[in-house]
Amino acid sequence: MTNHHLTQQAIERYVAALGATQYHVRLLNFQTDQAKPVIYTATQLTDPKTVAYLRWQNSLGFDVYARPVGWQYVLLDDLTLDALTRIKADELRPCLLLETSPGNYQAWVILAECPTDREGAKTICRAMAQTYQADLCSAEPDHVGRLPGLTNRKAKYRQANGQFPFVRLHGATHRLSHFSTPSGGCVLNDPPVPPSGTTETPSYPLTTVSQGVQLLDRQAGTPTHSFSEHDFGIVIGLVRKGWDDDRIAAHLVAHSPNLSSRKKRYTGKYIARTIEKARKVAG
């Protein structure tokens, strides 16, 4: 398999694990101080032409960063192997694990319930970073992480042969986290069970990283952690904000990943059932 195909595969897995509809992508050249921000849809980001463009910019010296659009996504940056061991023990359930340079890791977490504003999201980002000794400077709800399958162009990582290390994707699976803030916060400790009868998307098991640290837990890949569960968590948050059913339904239609293709002619029933169950849980 060529490097281009490996990059294509890594980005496709990255997008599938996060499940966002849009992504902020930022190209930075630290030698020339150039920056190129752009927003891609999930389809655009995985388009082979986009991947080829990002590889070309990377070869010109640009580091490629990205993040999904949404307050429910939390980046844990500059993680050590010890931190990964604790993450596994705590069953945090990250959806992505990347090795951004030899021995340095990033993880992405999807909250079961989306924060309602940036300040709430920032509180959770900082609480999670402090818990796992991640970089507090990166603990912001709009901070970007590295895109896998491309090289880390920082000069200090240049190898003896003149090449730069690839950002490696060690694991990717779409699932929600069990994380809750120390005070209980606005995040559910146990992700809600999605409405019955839904069709789940395939997930990728998290693979072993160096020195035997593994983030695969006994619940990874089970059919209860999916886009449907993600929708359910979002709807609970909107119910608690006081949104009415019509407004929530419109939000799901606009923002739920691939909703019409996932639910087809049952979309209306799925939305109504999700809202009904969320109102029972939210009280």
TIVODO-800927 format. One record per residue (C-alpha): residue number from 1; residue in one letter; x, y, z. Coordinates in nm, 2 decimals. Last residue first. Layout:
% TIVODO-800927
@nr NUM, rest a, X X, Y Y, Z Z
...
END
This chain:
% TIVODO-800927
@nr 283, rest g, X -3.71, Y 1.48, Z 3.36
@nr 282, rest a, X -3.41, Y 1.46, Z 3.14
@nr 281, rest v, X -3.45, Y 1.08, Z 3.10
@nr 280, rest k, X -3.82, Y 1.10, Z 3.01
@nr 279, rest r, X -3.76, Y 1.40, Z 2.78
@nr 278, rest a, X -3.48, Y 1.21, Z 2.61
@nr 277, rest k, X -3.71, Y 0.91, Z 2.54
@nr 276, rest e, X -3.97, Y 1.13, Z 2.37
@nr 275, rest i, X -3.71, Y 1.32, Z 2.17
@nr 274, rest t, X -3.55, Y 1.00, Z 2.04
@nr 273, rest r, X -3.88, Y 0.85, Z 1.95
@nr 272, rest a, X -3.99, Y 1.16, Z 1.75
@nr 271, rest i, X -3.66, Y 1.18, Z 1.57
@nr 270, rest y, X -3.66, Y 0.81, Z 1.48
@nr 269, rest k, X -4.02, Y 0.83, Z 1.36
@nr 268, rest g, X -3.94, Y 1.12, Z 1.13
@nr 267, rest t, X -3.63, Y 0.95, Z 1.00
@nr 266, rest y, X -3.80, Y 0.62, Z 0.93
@nr 265, rest r, X -3.80, Y 0.67, Z 0.55
@nr 264, rest k, X -3.42, Y 0.67, Z 0.54
@nr 263, rest k, X -3.28, Y 0.62, Z 0.89
@nr 262, rest r, X -2.90, Y 0.62, Z 0.82
@nr 261, rest s, X -2.92, Y 0.80, Z 0.48
@nr 260, rest s, X -3.14, Y 1.07, Z 0.62
@nr 259, rest l, X -2.93, Y 1.12, Z 0.93
@nr 258, rest n, X -2.59, Y 1.13, Z 0.76
@nr 257, rest p, X -2.44, Y 1.28, Z 1.08
@nr 256, rest s, X -2.70, Y 1.46, Z 1.29
@nr 255, rest h, X -2.66, Y 1.83, Z 1.24
@nr 254, rest a, X -2.94, Y 1.98, Z 1.03
@nr 253, rest v, X -3.20, Y 1.72, Z 1.07
@nr 252, rest l, X -3.12, Y 1.69, Z 1.44
@nr 251, rest h, X -3.14, Y 2.06, Z 1.49
@nr 250, rest a, X -3.48, Y 2.08, Z 1.31
@nr 249, rest a, X -3.61, Y 1.81, Z 1.54
@nr 248, rest i, X -3.49, Y 1.99, Z 1.85
@nr 247, rest r, X -3.67, Y 2.31, Z 1.73
@nr 246, rest d, X -3.99, Y 2.13, Z 1.66
@nr 245, rest d, X -3.98, Y 1.95, Z 1.99
@nr 244, rest d, X -3.94, Y 2.26, Z 2.21
@nr 243, rest w, X -3.60, Y 2.37, Z 2.35
@nr 242, rest g, X -3.58, Y 2.43, Z 2.72
@nr 241, rest k, X -3.21, Y 2.40, Z 2.77
@nr 240, rest r, X -3.26, Y 2.07, Z 2.95
@nr 239, rest v, X -3.43, Y 1.94, Z 2.63
@nr 238, rest l, X -3.14, Y 2.05, Z 2.43
@nr 237, rest g, X -2.89, Y 1.86, Z 2.65
@nr 236, rest i, X -3.10, Y 1.55, Z 2.63
@nr 235, rest v, X -3.12, Y 1.59, Z 2.26
@nr 234, rest i, X -2.74, Y 1.59, Z 2.23
@nr 233, rest g, X -2.71, Y 1.28, Z 2.44
@nr 232, rest f, X -2.96, Y 1.10, Z 2.22
@nr 231, rest d, X -2.80, Y 1.21, Z 1.90
@nr 230, rest h, X -2.47, Y 1.06, Z 2.02
@nr 229, rest e, X -2.64, Y 0.74, Z 2.11
@nr 228, rest s, X -2.79, Y 0.72, Z 1.76
@nr 227, rest f, X -2.45, Y 0.80, Z 1.61
@nr 226, rest s, X -2.31, Y 0.49, Z 1.79
@nr 225, rest h, X -2.23, Y 0.33, Z 2.12
@nr 224, rest t, X -2.49, Y 0.05, Z 2.19
@nr 223, rest p, X -2.37, Y -0.19, Z 1.93
@nr 222, rest t, X -2.06, Y -0.30, Z 2.12
@nr 221, rest g, X -1.73, Y -0.21, Z 1.95
@nr 220, rest a, X -1.54, Y -0.12, Z 2.26
@nr 219, rest q, X -1.70, Y -0.24, Z 2.58
@nr 218, rest r, X -1.42, Y -0.47, Z 2.71
@nr 217, rest d, X -1.17, Y -0.19, Z 2.67
@nr 216, rest l, X -0.92, Y -0.12, Z 2.39
@nr 215, rest l, X -0.69, Y 0.16, Z 2.51
@nr 214, rest q, X -0.37, Y -0.05, Z 2.49
@nr 213, rest v, X -0.03, Y 0.02, Z 2.63
@nr 212, rest g, X 0.19, Y -0.27, Z 2.53
@nr 211, rest q, X 0.52, Y -0.08, Z 2.52
@nr 210, rest s, X 0.42, Y 0.10, Z 2.20
@nr 209, rest v, X 0.05, Y 0.11, Z 2.10
@nr 208, rest t, X -0.20, Y -0.18, Z 2.08
@nr 207, rest t, X -0.50, Y -0.13, Z 1.85
@nr 206, rest l, X -0.83, Y 0.04, Z 1.92
@nr 205, rest p, X -1.10, Y -0.16, Z 1.75
@nr 204, rest y, X -1.27, Y 0.01, Z 1.45
@nr 203, rest s, X -1.64, Y 0.07, Z 1.45
@nr 202, rest p, X -1.92, Y -0.02, Z 1.21
@nr 201, rest t, X -2.23, Y 0.21, Z 1.21
@nr 200, rest e, X -2.54, Y 0.11, Z 1.40
@nr 199, rest t, X -2.89, Y 0.06, Z 1.27
@nr 198, rest t, X -3.16, Y 0.16, Z 1.51
@nr 197, rest g, X -3.43, Y -0.08, Z 1.65
@nr 196, rest s, X -3.41, Y 0.05, Z 2.00
@nr 195, rest p, X -3.35, Y 0.41, Z 2.09
@nr 194, rest p, X -3.00, Y 0.47, Z 2.22
@nr 193, rest v, X -2.88, Y 0.36, Z 2.56
@nr 192, rest p, X -2.75, Y 0.66, Z 2.75
@nr 191, rest p, X -2.38, Y 0.71, Z 2.81
@nr 190, rest d, X -2.30, Y 0.65, Z 3.18
@nr 189, rest n, X -2.14, Y 0.95, Z 3.37
@nr 188, rest l, X -2.36, Y 1.19, Z 3.18
@nr 187, rest v, X -2.19, Y 1.52, Z 3.12
@nr 186, rest c, X -2.33, Y 1.85, Z 3.25
@nr 185, rest g, X -2.10, Y 1.88, Z 3.54
@nr 184, rest g, X -2.11, Y 1.62, Z 3.82
@nr 183, rest s, X -1.89, Y 1.83, Z 4.04
@nr 182, rest p, X -1.57, Y 1.65, Z 3.94
@nr 181, rest t, X -1.67, Y 1.66, Z 3.57
@nr 180, rest s, X -1.80, Y 1.35, Z 3.41
@nr 179, rest f, X -1.62, Y 1.12, Z 3.17
@nr 178, rest h, X -1.80, Y 0.80, Z 3.05
@nr 177, rest s, X -1.70, Y 0.88, Z 2.69
@nr 176, rest l, X -1.90, Y 0.81, Z 2.37
@nr 175, rest r, X -1.80, Y 0.58, Z 2.09
@nr 174, rest h, X -1.69, Y 0.59, Z 1.72
@nr 173, rest t, X -1.38, Y 0.38, Z 1.70
@nr 172, rest a, X -1.03, Y 0.48, Z 1.60
@nr 171, rest g, X -0.69, Y 0.35, Z 1.72
@nr 170, rest h, X -0.32, Y 0.38, Z 1.68
@nr 169, rest l, X -0.33, Y 0.66, Z 1.41
@nr 168, rest r, X 0.03, Y 0.76, Z 1.35
@nr 167, rest v, X 0.15, Y 1.11, Z 1.28
@nr 166, rest f, X 0.44, Y 1.04, Z 1.04
@nr 165, rest p, X 0.79, Y 1.12, Z 1.14
@nr 164, rest f, X 1.00, Y 1.36, Z 0.94
@nr 163, rest q, X 1.27, Y 1.27, Z 0.69
@nr 162, rest g, X 1.62, Y 1.41, Z 0.67
@nr 161, rest n, X 1.79, Y 1.07, Z 0.71
@nr 160, rest a, X 1.89, Y 1.15, Z 1.07
@nr 159, rest q, X 1.53, Y 1.23, Z 1.16
@nr 158, rest r, X 1.37, Y 1.57, Z 1.19
@nr 157, rest y, X 1.17, Y 1.58, Z 1.51
@nr 156, rest k, X 1.33, Y 1.90, Z 1.64
@nr 155, rest a, X 1.25, Y 2.08, Z 1.31
@nr 154, rest k, X 0.87, Y 2.04, Z 1.35
@nr 153, rest r, X 0.73, Y 1.89, Z 1.03
@nr 152, rest n, X 0.51, Y 1.62, Z 1.19
@nr 151, rest t, X 0.42, Y 1.42, Z 0.89
@nr 150, rest l, X 0.08, Y 1.32, Z 0.75
@nr 149, rest g, X -0.13, Y 1.00, Z 0.81
@nr 148, rest p, X -0.31, Y 1.14, Z 1.11
@nr 147, rest l, X -0.44, Y 1.50, Z 1.14
@nr 146, rest r, X -0.28, Y 1.68, Z 1.44
@nr 145, rest g, X -0.50, Y 1.85, Z 1.70
@nr 144, rest v, X -0.68, Y 2.18, Z 1.69
@nr 143, rest h, X -0.80, Y 2.38, Z 1.99
@nr 142, rest d, X -1.16, Y 2.51, Z 1.98
@nr 141, rest p, X -1.28, Y 2.37, Z 2.31
@nr 140, rest e, X -0.96, Y 2.47, Z 2.49
@nr 139, rest a, X -0.73, Y 2.24, Z 2.69
@nr 138, rest s, X -0.43, Y 2.29, Z 2.46
@nr 137, rest c, X -0.24, Y 2.51, Z 2.70
@nr 136, rest l, X -0.34, Y 2.27, Z 2.98
@nr 135, rest d, X -0.12, Y 2.00, Z 2.81
@nr 134, rest a, X -0.25, Y 1.66, Z 2.94
@nr 133, rest q, X -0.20, Y 1.55, Z 3.30
@nr 132, rest y, X -0.49, Y 1.30, Z 3.29
@nr 131, rest t, X -0.72, Y 1.46, Z 3.55
@nr 130, rest q, X -0.59, Y 1.81, Z 3.47
@nr 129, rest a, X -0.67, Y 1.77, Z 3.10
@nr 128, rest m, X -1.01, Y 1.63, Z 3.18
@nr 127, rest a, X -1.10, Y 1.92, Z 3.41
@nr 126, rest r, X -0.96, Y 2.17, Z 3.16
@nr 125, rest c, X -1.16, Y 2.04, Z 2.87
@nr 124, rest i, X -1.47, Y 2.01, Z 3.09
@nr 123, rest t, X -1.45, Y 2.38, Z 3.20
@nr 122, rest k, X -1.38, Y 2.48, Z 2.84
@nr 121, rest a, X -1.70, Y 2.31, Z 2.72
@nr 120, rest g, X -1.91, Y 2.49, Z 2.97
@nr 119, rest e, X -1.74, Y 2.82, Z 2.88
@nr 118, rest r, X -1.80, Y 2.75, Z 2.51
@nr 117, rest d, X -2.18, Y 2.69, Z 2.54
@nr 116, rest t, X -2.44, Y 2.42, Z 2.58
@nr 115, rest p, X -2.21, Y 2.14, Z 2.66
@nr 114, rest c, X -2.29, Y 1.83, Z 2.45
@nr 113, rest e, X -2.39, Y 1.52, Z 2.64
@nr 112, rest a, X -2.22, Y 1.18, Z 2.59
@nr 111, rest l, X -1.89, Y 1.37, Z 2.55
@nr 110, rest i, X -1.67, Y 1.26, Z 2.25
@nr 109, rest v, X -1.30, Y 1.21, Z 2.35
@nr 108, rest w, X -1.00, Y 1.27, Z 2.13
@nr 107, rest a, X -0.66, Y 1.14, Z 2.23
@nr 106, rest q, X -0.31, Y 1.28, Z 2.15
@nr 105, rest y, X 0.02, Y 1.10, Z 2.21
@nr 104, rest n, X 0.39, Y 1.17, Z 2.25
@nr 103, rest g, X 0.64, Y 0.87, Z 2.25
@nr 102, rest p, X 0.77, Y 0.93, Z 1.90
@nr 101, rest s, X 0.58, Y 1.22, Z 1.75
@nr 100, rest t, X 0.20, Y 1.28, Z 1.71
@nr 99, rest e, X 0.10, Y 0.93, Z 1.82
@nr 98, rest l, X -0.27, Y 0.93, Z 1.78
@nr 97, rest l, X -0.56, Y 0.78, Z 1.98
@nr 96, rest l, X -0.92, Y 0.83, Z 1.87
@nr 95, rest c, X -1.26, Y 0.76, Z 2.02
@nr 94, rest p, X -1.15, Y 0.79, Z 2.38
@nr 93, rest r, X -1.33, Y 0.56, Z 2.62
@nr 92, rest l, X -1.25, Y 0.70, Z 2.97
@nr 91, rest e, X -1.24, Y 0.34, Z 3.11
@nr 90, rest d, X -1.06, Y 0.47, Z 3.42
@nr 89, rest a, X -0.80, Y 0.19, Z 3.38
@nr 88, rest k, X -0.75, Y 0.27, Z 3.01
@nr 87, rest i, X -0.71, Y 0.64, Z 3.07
@nr 86, rest r, X -0.47, Y 0.56, Z 3.36
@nr 85, rest t, X -0.25, Y 0.35, Z 3.13
@nr 84, rest l, X -0.26, Y 0.63, Z 2.86
@nr 83, rest a, X -0.15, Y 0.88, Z 3.12
@nr 82, rest d, X 0.15, Y 0.66, Z 3.21
@nr 81, rest l, X 0.23, Y 0.63, Z 2.84
@nr 80, rest t, X 0.25, Y 1.01, Z 2.82
@nr 79, rest l, X -0.02, Y 1.25, Z 2.68
@nr 78, rest d, X 0.08, Y 1.57, Z 2.50
@nr 77, rest d, X -0.28, Y 1.67, Z 2.41
@nr 76, rest l, X -0.62, Y 1.56, Z 2.52
@nr 75, rest l, X -0.87, Y 1.70, Z 2.28
@nr 74, rest v, X -1.24, Y 1.71, Z 2.37
@nr 73, rest y, X -1.53, Y 1.70, Z 2.12
@nr 72, rest q, X -1.88, Y 1.78, Z 2.26
@nr 71, rest w, X -1.84, Y 2.15, Z 2.19
@nr 70, rest g, X -1.88, Y 2.09, Z 1.81
@nr 69, rest v, X -1.68, Y 2.13, Z 1.49
@nr 68, rest p, X -1.43, Y 1.85, Z 1.46
@nr 67, rest r, X -1.06, Y 1.94, Z 1.49
@nr 66, rest a, X -0.78, Y 1.96, Z 1.25
@nr 65, rest y, X -0.40, Y 2.03, Z 1.21
@nr 64, rest v, X -0.17, Y 1.99, Z 0.92
@nr 63, rest d, X 0.19, Y 2.09, Z 0.95
@nr 62, rest f, X 0.31, Y 2.28, Z 0.64
@nr 61, rest g, X 0.66, Y 2.22, Z 0.51
@nr 60, rest l, X 0.61, Y 2.19, Z 0.13
@nr 59, rest s, X 0.55, Y 1.81, Z 0.17
@nr 58, rest n, X 0.26, Y 1.88, Z 0.41
@nr 57, rest q, X 0.11, Y 2.11, Z 0.15
@nr 56, rest w, X 0.13, Y 1.83, Z -0.11
@nr 55, rest r, X -0.02, Y 1.57, Z 0.14
@nr 54, rest l, X -0.30, Y 1.81, Z 0.22
@nr 53, rest y, X -0.38, Y 1.86, Z -0.15
@nr 52, rest a, X -0.37, Y 1.48, Z -0.21
@nr 51, rest v, X -0.61, Y 1.43, Z 0.08
@nr 50, rest t, X -0.84, Y 1.70, Z -0.06
@nr 49, rest k, X -0.84, Y 1.53, Z -0.40
@nr 48, rest p, X -0.90, Y 1.19, Z -0.24
@nr 47, rest d, X -1.22, Y 1.33, Z -0.08
@nr 46, rest t, X -1.21, Y 1.25, Z 0.29
@nr 45, rest l, X -1.21, Y 1.61, Z 0.40
@nr 44, rest q, X -1.48, Y 1.71, Z 0.15
@nr 43, rest t, X -1.72, Y 1.44, Z 0.27
@nr 42, rest a, X -1.67, Y 1.53, Z 0.63
@nr 41, rest t, X -1.74, Y 1.89, Z 0.55
@nr 40, rest y, X -1.43, Y 2.11, Z 0.53
@nr 39, rest i, X -1.35, Y 2.44, Z 0.70
@nr 38, rest v, X -1.03, Y 2.62, Z 0.61
@nr 37, rest p, X -0.74, Y 2.79, Z 0.78
@nr 36, rest k, X -0.41, Y 2.85, Z 0.60
@nr 35, rest a, X -0.13, Y 2.99, Z 0.81
@nr 34, rest q, X 0.22, Y 3.10, Z 0.70
@nr 33, rest d, X 0.49, Y 3.18, Z 0.96
@nr 32, rest t, X 0.76, Y 3.09, Z 0.70
@nr 31, rest q, X 0.95, Y 2.83, Z 0.90
@nr 30, rest f, X 0.65, Y 2.73, Z 1.12
@nr 29, rest n, X 0.43, Y 2.65, Z 0.83
@nr 28, rest l, X 0.08, Y 2.60, Z 0.96
@nr 27, rest l, X -0.22, Y 2.44, Z 0.78
@nr 26, rest r, X -0.54, Y 2.45, Z 0.98
@nr 25, rest v, X -0.84, Y 2.23, Z 0.93
@nr 24, rest h, X -1.17, Y 2.30, Z 1.11
@nr 23, rest y, X -1.40, Y 2.00, Z 1.05
@nr 22, rest q, X -1.77, Y 1.97, Z 0.96
@nr 21, rest t, X -2.03, Y 1.70, Z 0.99
@nr 20, rest a, X -1.88, Y 1.53, Z 1.29
@nr 19, rest g, X -1.86, Y 1.15, Z 1.33
@nr 18, rest l, X -1.55, Y 1.15, Z 1.53
@nr 17, rest a, X -1.45, Y 0.78, Z 1.46
@nr 16, rest a, X -1.56, Y 0.79, Z 1.09
@nr 15, rest v, X -1.36, Y 1.11, Z 1.03
@nr 14, rest y, X -1.04, Y 0.97, Z 1.18
@nr 13, rest r, X -1.09, Y 0.64, Z 0.99
@nr 12, rest e, X -1.12, Y 0.82, Z 0.66
@nr 11, rest i, X -0.81, Y 1.03, Z 0.75
@nr 10, rest a, X -0.60, Y 0.72, Z 0.82
@nr 9, rest q, X -0.72, Y 0.54, Z 0.51
@nr 8, rest q, X -0.63, Y 0.83, Z 0.28
@nr 7, rest t, X -0.30, Y 0.87, Z 0.44
@nr 6, rest l, X -0.22, Y 0.50, Z 0.40
@nr 5, rest h, X -0.34, Y 0.52, Z 0.03
@nr 4, rest h, X -0.10, Y 0.81, Z -0.03
@nr 3, rest n, X 0.19, Y 0.63, Z 0.14
@nr 2, rest t, X 0.14, Y 0.34, Z -0.10
@nr 1, rest m, X 0.00, Y 0.00, Z 0.00
END
